[in-house]
């Protein structure tokens, strides 16, 4: 009885049915390769789907940001109008305040004149 080396015996390649095992290994590798191709195709499909969805989301956000930008422009325009109107109100208040001071000074002067006339009587 002849003894096989441990290394060959462990691998099974030195045995009589080594050809069968090698063919089985080849079939296994081929099967794993085809399954790997299927997985790669599925990953590619998933990647394309995610890219399409991302592009849709990006377009949606672009539209919304455009809408928001337009609204901010409208608000800016309104604030410019309010600032202008507020400046007009401020000017009117200052003018009215000056006129009231002059009127009060005029009344005080008239009152003083009237008081003088009463004192003369």
C-alpha positions, 0 to 999 in steps of 0.5 A: 500500500502506497501512502499519499503525501498529506498535502496532496491528500488534503487537496484531493487532487492526488486522489483517483477522483481528483478530476471529478473534484476539479470539474466540480470546482470549475462548475462551482467557480463558473456558477459563482461567476454567473451569480456575481454577474447577476449581482453586478447587473442588479447593483448597476440597475440600482445605481441607475435608479438612485441616480434618476431619483436623485436627479428628480429630487434635484429638479424639484429642489431647483424649482422650489428654490427658484420659487423661494428666490422669487418670493424673496425678491417680492419681499425685498421690493415690498420692503423698499416700498415700505422704506420709501413710505416710512421716509415720507411719513417721517418727513411729514411728522418732522414738518408737522412738528416744526409747524406746531412749534411755530404755531405754539410760539405764535400763540405764546406771542399773541398771548403775551400781546393780549396780556400786555393789552389787558395790563394797559386797560 
